[in-house]
Amino acid sequence: MTQKAIFYHAGCPVCIEAEQAVANALDPHRYDTEIVHLGKQPARIREAEATGVKSVPALVLDGMPFHINFGASLDALK
């Protein structure tokens, strides 16, 4: 059974680099990974906030947020 992983980002160079690192690091047999570009999908900002995401890039594993560097706060994306 796979676990859910969601990677939220805003498309900046730091985010894209982190996206590539996450894609290479997570075992696809263990994690069902979804990439969410909040710049292109602003309707999902509330979803990210509800999981505890404060800034992007961030990885949410099974509902638990992990912030990677500090690229942009979600408030800046609204």
C-alpha positions in Angstrom: 0.0 0.0 0.0 1.4 3.4 -0.9 1.4 6.5 1.2 0.3 9.9 0.0 2.9 12.6 -0.6 2.1 16.1 -1.9 4.8 18.5 -2.9 3.6 22.1 -3.0 5.7 24.8 -4.7 5.4 28.1 -6.5 7.6 27.5 -9.5 10.7 29.5 -8.4 14.2 28.1 -9.1 14.5 26.8 -5.5 11.1 25.1 -5.8 12.0 23.4 -9.1 15.3 22.2 -7.7 13.5 20.8 -4.6 10.8 19.2 -6.8 13.5 17.3 -8.7 15.2 16.2 -5.5 11.9 15.0 -4.1 11.0 13.2 -7.3 14.3 11.3 -7.2 14.3 10.6 -3.4 10.8 9.2 -2.9 10.3 5.5 -3.7 7.3 5.3 -6.1 6.4 1.9 -4.7 6.1 3.5 -1.2 4.7 7.0 -2.0 2.0 8.2 -4.4 3.5 11.6 -5.0 1.5 14.6 -6.3 3.2 17.8 -7.5 1.1 21.0 -6.9 2.3 24.2 -8.5 0.4 26.8 -6.4 1.2 29.5 -9.0 -0.8 27.6 -11.5 -3.3 26.1 -9.0 -4.1 28.9 -6.6 -7.3 27.3 -5.6 -5.3 24.7 -3.7 -3.6 27.2 -1.4 -6.3 26.7 1.2 -5.7 22.9 1.1 -2.0 23.5 1.7 -2.8 25.8 4.6 -5.1 23.2 6.1 -2.3 20.7 6.2 -0.1 23.1 8.0 2.0 24.4 5.1 3.3 27.9 5.9 5.8 28.4 3.0 6.9 26.7 -0.2 8.5 24.5 -1.2 7.0 22.0 1.2 6.4 18.3 1.2 3.4 16.8 3.0 3.8 13.1 3.9 0.7 11.4 5.2 -0.7 14.8 6.3 2.5 16.0 8.0 4.2 19.1 6.5 7.9 19.4 6.0 9.2 22.8 4.9 12.2 22.8 2.5 14.1 26.1 2.6 12.0 29.2 2.8 11.0 30.2 -0.7 7.8 32.1 -0.3 5.1 32.3 2.3 1.6 31.2 1.3 0.4 34.7 2.1 2.6 36.0 -0.7 0.9 33.6 -3.1 -2.6 34.8 -2.3 
